[in-house]
């Protein structure tokens, strides 16, 4: 999940440099959503992983 967030961030940076503002904005939005989903899943994994041991 984090990999996809970084990929979309790189796409956004490249699109921004080339002047494609709409595509860059969309890619940044997708990257933010994927990063938040990654953080939530990581926290849940740590919490439930600690409880089982």
DAGIFEN-V27238 format. One record per residue. N is the residue number from 0. RES is the residue in one small letter. PSI is psi as a letter, one per 40 degrees, with the letter a starting at -180 (999 if undefined). OMEGA is omega in whole degrees, -180 to 180 (NA if undefined). D_FIRST is the distance of its C-alpha to the first C-alpha in Angstrom with 2 decimals. Layout:
n: {N,N}
res: {RES,RES}
psi: {PSI,PSI}
omega: {OMEGA,OMEGA}
d_first: {D_FIRST,D_FIRST}
//
This chain:
n: {0,1,2,3,4,5,6,7,8,9,10,11,12,13,14,15,16,17,18,19,20,21,22,23,24,25,26,27,28,29,30,31,32,33,34,35,36,37,38,39,40,41,42,43,44,45,46,47,48,49,50,51,52}
res: {x,x,x,x,x,x,x,x,x,x,x,x,x,x,x,x,x,x,x,x,x,x,x,x,x,x,x,x,x,x,x,x,x,x,x,x,x,x,x,x,x,x,x,x,x,x,x,x,x,x,x,x,x}
psi: {d,d,d,d,d,d,d,d,d,d,d,d,d,d,d,d,d,e,e,g,d,d,d,d,d,d,d,d,d,d,d,d,d,d,d,d,d,d,d,d,d,d,d,d,d,d,d,d,d,d,d,e,999}
omega: {179,178,-180,177,179,179,179,176,178,177,179,179,180,179,178,179,-178,175,178,-174,-179,179,180,179,178,-180,177,178,178,180,179,-180,-180,179,178,178,177,-180,179,-180,179,179,178,179,179,-178,-178,177,178,-176,-176,-177,NA}
d_first: {0.00,3.78,5.31,5.31,6.48,8.87,9.96,10.92,12.58,14.52,15.54,16.74,18.69,20.30,21.19,22.62,24.72,26.03,26.98,24.75,24.27,23.14,20.38,19.31,19.39,17.34,14.61,14.70,14.57,11.47,9.78,11.33,10.29,6.50,7.42,9.80,7.90,5.86,9.51,11.12,9.46,10.25,13.68,14.38,13.68,16.05,18.58,18.88,18.78,21.67,23.63,23.95,25.53}
//
